[in-house]
Amino acid sequence: MTANLFRYASEARARGVRDGRVEGQAEGVLLVLEGRGLTVSSDACERILECTDPERLRDWLTRAGTVGSPDELLQ
């Protein structure tokens, strides 16, 4: 029983770390876009913040510094 509790706690901690990274990447995308002076619509903001795919967020974060608009980023 103790081993199951440790495994559960370990899995929960890993999920929390992953979720924190995903949230941080989404916020980073928004910060880069806003820092460049681009207006991020509420729809685009919502889509970015709701994304849970780390690969997509990494791609968006990489491209956020060069796209012409948030809509271009989300295509």
N, C-alpha and C positions, 0 to 999 in steps of 0.2 A: 504494500500500500504506500509506503514512504517513497519508493522508487517512482510510482505513478505520480505522486504529488510533485516530486522534483522535475519529472519530465513535463508535467503540465505547466509548472512555473517557468521552466526553461522555454517552452514553446510560446507561452504568453509574453515573456520578455522579448523573444525574437520578433514576435508580431508587433510589439510596441516599438521596437527599434526600427523595423521596416516601415511602419506607419509614420513614425517621426521623420524618417528620411523622405518619404513620399510627400508629406506635408511641407517639409523644408524646400524640396525641389519646386513644388508648386508656388510657394511664396517667392522663391528665387526668380522664377519666370516672371511673375508679376513685378517684382522689384526692378528687374532689368528693363522690362518694357516701359514702366513708369519713369525710371531713371533716364531713359532716352527721350522722354517727353511725349511718348505715344499714349493716346487715350485708349484705355481698356474698357470696353462696354461691360455692363453688368452681366450680359450673357457670356461673353468671353471669360470674364473673371470667374463666373460660376463654373464654366466648363473646365477651366484650368484647375480650380480648387477641388473639383469633384473627381478629377482623374486619379486613378489608383495604379496605373501602369508605370512602373519605374522607368522602363525603356522609353516610352513615349515622353515622359517628363524630362528625361535626360536629353532627348532629341530637341524638345522645345527649349530647354534651358540653353543648349548649345546654339540654337538658331536665333534665340531672342535678341541677341546683340546685332544681328544683321538684317532681320526682316523689315519690310517697309511698314507693316501694320500687324496688329494682333490677329486680324482675320487671316492674313497670309500665313502666319505661324500655325494656325489651327486647321489649315487645309490639308 
